[in-house]
Structures are given as structure tokens and as C-alpha cells.
Amino acid sequence: MTHSSHVFAVPALSRLRRGLVASLAVVLMGAAVSAEAREVQTAYGELELEGTPQRVVTLYEGALDVAVASEVTPLGAVTTRGGDGVASYLQSRVPEIEIVGTPREFNLEAIVALKPDMILAPPGLDKAQYQLMSRLAPTIVPGGEALSREAWKQQSRVYALALGEEAEAELEARLAAIDAHAARLKAEMTTPQTASLVRRMPGGLMAMSDELFATGLLAATGYQLVGGDLVKPGRPHSDPLSDENMARIDADTLFLATLDDSSEAAADALAKEPAFQRLEHASRDSLVGVNGQLWTSASGPLAAEALLKDIEQARSDG
């Protein structure tokens, strides 16, 4: 009898152990899922996300930049300002991307057709549009101050966190390298230098705000900024400059942006204008033509890397 009881006790104990193992496995699986879940703070509240999105649509140039830097290939994007595709510095990285609108107007039908599982939207997206987008997929709208030198980093971190752990780690590594590059350029500036950033538009020259992505990087590399006082608070650029206001953008280096490939031709033309020739630093060598799609429209880690290369090249040429 004792032997019989012993025989039946073994399978019972085995079943108990198997049950415990199975239960433990379920607990561990649950813990793994919880570990992958992440909370993303957006302008419209906190979103809890799990897994890695596979069908991403970006509705903001900075969001596209972060996605590409994270080796995520979005299905759709908006055009860059002044163009009919994405910014030239990104074109080779996303040659087949679908255009789903402009920075000011999105094509909802085109977005729906892509069946997104995540939408990276611009800062400042209004609530009605957000609610509409959110019916399609989790929609990420960064919060915080839109116009400040460091806003692009905060926005980039929100997008990267939404894209997943690998994107977040890649972004932080790039941001650290960008800060180091800027610090090196600043340390190499042994004599104080001034700089201004202006954009040539059909209506004339406009001074760009000191609080933009590009002017923030100019300041980080050691330049003292000139011309920002012409810009009203909260605005990205000034009204077109009169001849009298030209003296207020006079700087050791004037970075001249156009939204196409004509920046060098625009610099040549500006050097010949009487209003420019009256400036203290009036010389063609003080003018640096730059791509306005990168310098006055883009943001993100890849844009920062490209812009710092432009700054370094301008200094070596000068």
C-alpha cells in the first residue's frame, strides 16, 4: 500500500512541478511584454506603446529625419518647404517614399491608403487633426516649446522613444556625437566671430530667428549671433529687410539660404548690391551660400550632422 501510494505521488508531484513551470513561464512572458511597453508623453497626453512599428508615416521633416537615422524606412512623408519631395539631404535614403502632403496640408486619403501603424506628427498639430489621425494609428505629437534652440532635441527624443528601444539608443549616441562635434568647433574658434543667418525669398532677404535649429547650432559652435533682434518674438523669421536694416545683419560670416540650389548665385548677386557693399564686412568671402531646405526647414540628428559639416567647411574655406 505504501508502495502504491508512492507510485501515485510521483506523477502528482510531476504535474505540480509542470504547472509551476508553466505558470512561471507565463509570468516571465508577461514581464517581457511589460518590459517592452513604453510610455510616451505627447502634447495630447501619455500613450502606452508596445513593440516596434512596421508601417510608419511621418508628417514632419524632423520626424522623418529621426526615423531614417534609426534605420526605420517610413512609408510616407510630407514635402520639404519649397520642394515637391523630401529635403535633398534625405532623398537618397528614402528614394521610394510616398508623398502624403505638404507641411501645411495633409492628404488624408493617401495616409489611409498606407495603413499606418504609427503616425509621427508635427509639433503644434491641432486637436481636431490629432483626433482624426488617432483613429488611424497611434499619433505622436511632441509637446513643449516649439520655438527654442533645444526644441529639436526634445522632439527627436519623443519620436525615437515611440519608434522603440533601438531608435532611442541610436538617437542618444548621435546627440552625444553632435554635442562633441559642436564643442570641438567652438574650442577651435580662438578669436570671437559673429554670424547671421538670412534666407533669400522672392520678396527679399529675411533674418532668421536666434531660436531656430540652425542658429542654435551656430551658437553652439561659438558664433555670436547677429540679426535676431529683427525677428518678432515667436516668429521664425523677420519681414523682408529694407536697405536700412541691412546693417543689422552685418557679420563676419553671413550664411545665405535659398530653398533651391541657387544659394551661391544668390550670394554672388548680394555681394554686388549697394546696400551690402556699404556694410563693414562687405566682401564675397564673408558670404556663405547654404541649402535652405537643410538650414531653415529641417531638424533632427541627420540634419544637425550635415549642418555642422557645412559650418566646418565654411571655416576651412574662409
Secondary structure, DSSP 8 states (H G I E B T S, - for coil): -HHHHHHHHHHHHHHHHHHHHHHHHHHHHHHHHHHH-EEEEETTEEEEE-S--SSEEE-SHHHHHHHHHTT---SEE---TTSSSS-HHHHTTSTT-EE-B-SS-B-HHHHHHT--SEEE--TT--HHHHHHHHTTS-EE---S-SSSTTHHHHHHHHHHHHH-HHHHHHHHHHHHHHHHHHHHHHHH--S--EEEEEEEETTEEEEB-TTSHHHHHHHHTT-EE-SGGGS-TT-SB-S---TGGGGGG--SEEEEEESSS-HHHHHHHHHTSHHHHTSTT-SGGGEEEEEHHHHTT--SHHHHHHHHHHHHHHHHH-
